[in-house]
Amino acid sequence: MVFGPGRAGVIDVPAPLPAPDEVVVAVERVGLCGTDAEFYTGDMAYLRTGDATYPMRLGHEWAGRIVALGARVEPVWAGRRVTGDTMLGCQQCSRCRAGKQHVCADRAEVGVRRGRPGALAEQLAVPVWSLQELPDEVDATKGALVEPGANSWRAVDASGVGAGSRLVVIGPGTIGLLCAMLARARGASVVVVGINDASLEFAKSLGFGVARATAGLGTGVFDAAIDATNAASTPSRAVELVQPGGRVVFIGLSAEPSLIDSRALVLADLTAVGILSGSPALAATVSAYRDALVDPSLLVSATVGLAEAEAVLAGRRPAPDRGPKIHVDPRR
C-alpha cells in the first residue's frame, strides 16, 4: 500500500469478497511499471486531477487463478488462470457500448484510478467481464506481461509496419522493447533509440539495431516511429524521423507538455496516433504469446516479494539487472 509520496508498506487487509459479477483471483505475478513509480514519488498526474488519492494499492499488470465466484458468475470460471483489463468502464455509456470502454469518462482503473485496488496483494477482486483466460503456454510471467504487451500491440498496429518496413522505437523500456519485438515478428526492420548504455546493450542482445541518440539518424528515414519515452522533446523528433506519408505513434507521456509543429505533420502528410490503453488488444496479445510470436519473459530482470516492492518503486533494482521489467510474486 502506498500511503503518500515516498511512503509505502505491506499491511494486512481483509480478504476481498466478490460482488455478484466479480471473481476473486489468487495473484501469482504482478509487474511494476513507470506508472506505479510515479504514484510512489507523487508525480502521477491523476494525483493532481483528483482521479487518484492516497492511500492506494498499486498493480495493474497481473496474472493469477480464480478462487471465488460472485453470485452471478458462471461456475465454469472456477479455477481458471486469467489476466484482466486495467480499464473498467461503466458498461452503459455510448463509448462502452461501442467497445471503447477504455476511454469511458467514468471508468475505474485497477490499481490506478478512482480507488480501484490493484494486484499488489495475495488476492484481487475484478469483474468477470474484464478477464482474459490464459492458455497453458502462457505462464504467470507472460500473463503479467499481457497488459503492457497489448499496449505495444496497439502501438505497432497504429504504426502500420509490416514486411520490409523501417521502424524506429524511441525508448528501450518494457513498452518500447515489446513494440520492437512485435514489429520484428511482422517483418519490420527495427532500430531502438535510448540514452542509457545498459538499456541499449540489452536491446542489442535481443538482436535490435540501436542508437544512443536520434541526432545521427537523419530525417525522413523511417516508415514509422513509436515514441515510448517520458521525455517532452522526443515527440517532435519522432515526427522528423518519419518520411512523408508515414506514421508516428505516441505511447509515452511526459510530465510537461510536448510541442509538435503541426506544419511538420501537414506538409509531410503524416498520420499521428495516441495510444492510451491495451484494452482492445488483450486477446490478440494472449494469442501472440501462446503462439510464441514473441517471448516477453526475456524482459523480466528479477522477481521479488511484496516486502521488496517499495525498494523497486524507489529505484533500487535487484541484481542481476538486465531486462527493464521487475515482477512481484505476492506469495513470497
Secondary structure as the mmCIF struct_conf table of DSSP 4:
data_model
#
loop_
_struct_conf.conf_type_id
_struct_conf.id
_struct_conf.beg_label_comp_id
_struct_conf.beg_label_asym_id
_struct_conf.beg_label_seq_id
_struct_conf.end_label_comp_id
_struct_conf.end_label_asym_id
_struct_conf.end_label_seq_id
STRN STRN1 VAL A 2 GLY A 4
TURN_TY1_P TURN_TY1_P1 PRO A 5 GLY A 6
STRN STRN2 ARG A 7 ALA A 8
HELX_LH_PP_P HELX_LH_PP_P1 PRO A 14 PRO A 16
TURN_TY1_P TURN_TY1_P2 PRO A 20 ASP A 21
STRN STRN3 GLU A 22 LEU A 32
HELX_RH_AL_P HELX_RH_AL_P1 GLY A 34 THR A 41
TURN_TY1_P TURN_TY1_P3 GLY A 42 GLY A 42
HELX_RH_AL_P HELX_RH_AL_P2 ALA A 45 THR A 49
TURN_TY1_P TURN_TY1_P4 GLY A 50 GLY A 50
BEND BEND1 ASP A 51 ASP A 51
BEND BEND2 TYR A 54 PRO A 55
STRN STRN4 MET A 56 MET A 56
STRN STRN5 GLU A 61 LEU A 69
TURN_TY1_P TURN_TY1_P5 ALA A 71 ARG A 72
BEND BEND3 VAL A 73 VAL A 73
HELX_RH_3T_P HELX_RH_3T_P1 PRO A 75 TRP A 77
TURN_TY1_P TURN_TY1_P6 ALA A 78 GLY A 79
STRN STRN6 ARG A 81 GLY A 84
BEND BEND4 THR A 86 THR A 86
STRN STRN7 MET A 87 LEU A 88
BEND BEND5 GLN A 91 CYS A 93
HELX_RH_AL_P HELX_RH_AL_P3 SER A 94 ARG A 97
TURN_TY1_P TURN_TY1_P7 ALA A 98 GLY A 99
HELX_RH_3T_P HELX_RH_3T_P2 GLN A 101 VAL A 103
TURN_TY1_P TURN_TY1_P8 ALA A 105 ASP A 106
STRN STRN8 ALA A 108 GLU A 109
TURN_TY1_P TURN_TY1_P9 VAL A 110 VAL A 112
STRN STRN9 ARG A 113 ARG A 113
TURN_TY1_P TURN_TY1_P10 ARG A 114 GLY A 115
BEND BEND6 ALA A 119 GLU A 122
STRN STRN10 GLN A 123 PRO A 127
HELX_RH_3T_P HELX_RH_3T_P3 VAL A 128 SER A 130
STRN STRN11 LEU A 131 GLU A 133
HELX_LH_PP_P HELX_LH_PP_P2 LEU A 134 PRO A 135
TURN_TY1_P TURN_TY1_P11 ASP A 136 GLU A 137
BEND BEND7 VAL A 138 VAL A 138
HELX_RH_AL_P HELX_RH_AL_P4 ALA A 140 GLY A 143
TURN_TY1_P TURN_TY1_P12 ALA A 144 LEU A 145
HELX_RH_AL_P HELX_RH_AL_P5 VAL A 146 SER A 159
TURN_TY1_P TURN_TY1_P13 GLY A 160 GLY A 160
TURN_TY1_P TURN_TY1_P14 ALA A 163 GLY A 164
STRN STRN12 ARG A 166 ILE A 170
BEND BEND8 GLY A 173 GLY A 173
HELX_RH_AL_P HELX_RH_AL_P6 THR A 174 ALA A 185
TURN_TY1_P TURN_TY1_P15 ARG A 186 GLY A 187
STRN STRN13 SER A 189 VAL A 193
BEND BEND9 ILE A 195 ILE A 195
HELX_RH_AL_P HELX_RH_AL_P7 ASP A 197 SER A 205
TURN_TY1_P TURN_TY1_P16 LEU A 206 GLY A 207
STRN STRN14 GLY A 209 ALA A 211
BEND BEND10 ARG A 212 ARG A 212
BEND BEND11 THR A 214 THR A 214
HELX_RH_3T_P HELX_RH_3T_P4 ALA A 215 LEU A 217
BEND BEND12 THR A 219 GLY A 220
STRN STRN15 PHE A 222 ASP A 227
BEND BEND13 THR A 229 THR A 229
BEND BEND14 ALA A 232 SER A 233
HELX_RH_AL_P HELX_RH_AL_P8 THR A 234 LEU A 241
STRN STRN16 VAL A 242 PHE A 250
BEND BEND15 ALA A 255 GLU A 256
HELX_RH_AL_P HELX_RH_AL_P9 SER A 262 LEU A 267
TURN_TY1_P TURN_TY1_P17 ALA A 268 ASP A 269
STRN STRN17 THR A 271 GLY A 274
HELX_RH_3T_P HELX_RH_3T_P5 SER A 279 ALA A 281
HELX_RH_AL_P HELX_RH_AL_P10 LEU A 282 ARG A 290
TURN_TY1_P TURN_TY1_P18 ASP A 291 ALA A 292
BEND BEND16 LEU A 293 LEU A 293
HELX_RH_3T_P HELX_RH_3T_P6 PRO A 296 LEU A 299
STRN STRN18 VAL A 300 VAL A 304
HELX_RH_3T_P HELX_RH_3T_P7 LEU A 306 GLU A 308
HELX_RH_AL_P HELX_RH_AL_P11 ALA A 309 LEU A 313
TURN_TY1_P TURN_TY1_P19 ALA A 314 GLY A 315
HELX_LH_PP_P HELX_LH_PP_P3 ARG A 317 PRO A 318
BEND BEND17 ALA A 319 PRO A 320
BEND BEND18 GLY A 323 PRO A 324
STRN STRN19 LYS A 325 VAL A 328
TURN_TY1_P TURN_TY1_P20 PRO A 330 ARG A 331
#
